[in-house]
Every structure is written in structure tokens, then in C-alpha cells.
Amino acid sequence: NAGVTQTPKFQVLKTGQSMTLQCAQDMNHEYMSWYRQDPGMGLRLIHYSVGAGITDQGEVPNGYNVSRSTTEDFPLRLLSAAPSQTSVYFCASSSRSALRGYRGQPQHFGDGTRLSIL
Amino acid sequence: KNEVEQSPQNLTAQEGEFITINCSYSVGISALHWLQQHPGGGIVSLFMLSSGKKKHGRLIATINIQEKHSSLHITASHPRDSAVYICAGKSQGGSEKLVFGKGTKLTVNP
């Protein structure tokens, strides 16, 4: 299993451009989420999904869209990039059984996407 | 005030020392995660616990739900333990949302 795969690893955009950060997992996990990590701040939840076709907003959803058409994929779209969206983005997935105490790794994280917006 | 507070923010230790990182939270949670972020940026989930204590190798995590406090201990610390350790509370009520602390940067010197 590859786990959680994020692409690209690095990206530089100009203000106003749009792009999609890809996230895929091959563990059949129900729950997927997107976080951003900024210096001096903890990870903050952008959007999450509890299953295919179901998404919801997290703490900092403005400027981002998500969709979950399959269990495996959870892309994050920046509609019109702004310098405030310069950050490191992490995708994570988990299984409901793990989150309920099954003895497995509770959360699986991708390696992150470092995004700079000029 | 953050809902999840960690202390200390930075910690430097000598190889072999016993390490304790603390996490306090002000919101109701159903479970608490401890994560490790390596210098290269990757994040690994270490523990999820809702009561008592869990142990994995040299790592021990404890939680006191009534006192809203958790600790992560590292015994016989090693330079390879150098990383940022993050605690995160899982919301009550069936939500899978996590609220994160800002992390504790641990440096273990040889």
C-alpha cells in the first residue's frame, strides 16, 4: 500500500491563479481531511469528508473547495490563489474502526505540499 | 486562548534523558492524538488514547480526562527522537474533527 499520496510536493503560483492539490489513499479509509500548517500555528482543518459524496467545512474553509466523488480521492481546489494561502498543506485519512480504538495507526498523513503564492 | 495548549514550546535534552511533553485542553474531547513531525516535514501518528496509558517502545502517553491533561514521555531519549511533537483533541459527538496544539520542538543532543 502506498498510504496517502499528495501531489505536487512543491508549487509556486501567481496571485489569482487556480490549482488543484491532489490527495489519494489506497487504504479504503472513510475519513479524509485537508489541513494547512503555518509558522507559529498548529495544523488547521480546511475541509473534511466522512465518505464519498459527503464533505464539510473545517476551521478555515474560505478560498478552498473540495469534492469526494470516490473513496480514494479528495482533491483540494484553490479558486483564486492569494498570498495568504502560502502554506504547507497536508492531507490525512483514517478509518472509523481505527478512530474507535482499533489498534492501528489512527491517522495517516501525506508528505505535504509546499505552496507559495506570489 | 487556544483550545489545545502544549508545553514547553521548545525542549533541548541530552541523549539518554527522560522527556516529558504536556498537553492541556479546554474543550470536551473524546480522544487525544499524539503526532510526530520529522524535520523533513512528514507527520506520523504515534498514539490515540481516550483513557489511561499507552506504550510503544520508548514512548508512553497518558491522559487524565477529568483534568483535561495528557503527557507524552520518552525514555532513554536519542538524537533520532528530535522532532516536533503535536497533540490534537478529537471532538466529542461523533465528529472526526481534530483541534491541534502548536507543537513542541524537541532537540536531543548526542
HADDOCK unambig.tbl for C-alpha pairs under 7 A between the chains (distance, minus, plus):
assign (segid A and resid 40 and name CA) (segid B and resid 102 and name CA) 6.76 0.50 0.50
assign (segid A and resid 41 and name CA) (segid B and resid 102 and name CA) 5.34 0.50 0.50
assign (segid A and resid 42 and name CA) (segid B and resid 100 and name CA) 5.51 0.50 0.50
assign (segid A and resid 42 and name CA) (segid B and resid 101 and name CA) 5.39 0.50 0.50
assign (segid A and resid 42 and name CA) (segid B and resid 102 and name CA) 3.98 0.50 0.50
assign (segid A and resid 42 and name CA) (segid B and resid 103 and name CA) 6.78 0.50 0.50
assign (segid A and resid 43 and name CA) (segid B and resid 100 and name CA) 5.85 0.50 0.50
assign (segid A and resid 105 and name CA) (segid B and resid 45 and name CA) 6.26 0.50 0.50
assign (segid A and resid 106 and name CA) (segid B and resid 45 and name CA) 6.50 0.50 0.50
assign (segid A and resid 106 and name CA) (segid B and resid 48 and name CA) 6.35 0.50 0.50
assign (segid A and resid 107 and name CA) (segid B and resid 45 and name CA) 5.70 0.50 0.50
assign (segid A and resid 108 and name CA) (segid B and resid 44 and name CA) 6.98 0.50 0.50
assign (segid A and resid 108 and name CA) (segid B and resid 45 and name CA) 6.77 0.50 0.50
assign (segid A and resid 109 and name CA) (segid B and resid 43 and name CA) 5.97 0.50 0.50
assign (segid A and resid 109 and name CA) (segid B and resid 44 and name CA) 6.81 0.50 0.50
assign (segid A and resid 111 and name CA) (segid B and resid 41 and name CA) 6.97 0.50 0.50
assign (segid A and resid 111 and name CA) (segid B and resid 42 and name CA) 5.07 0.50 0.50
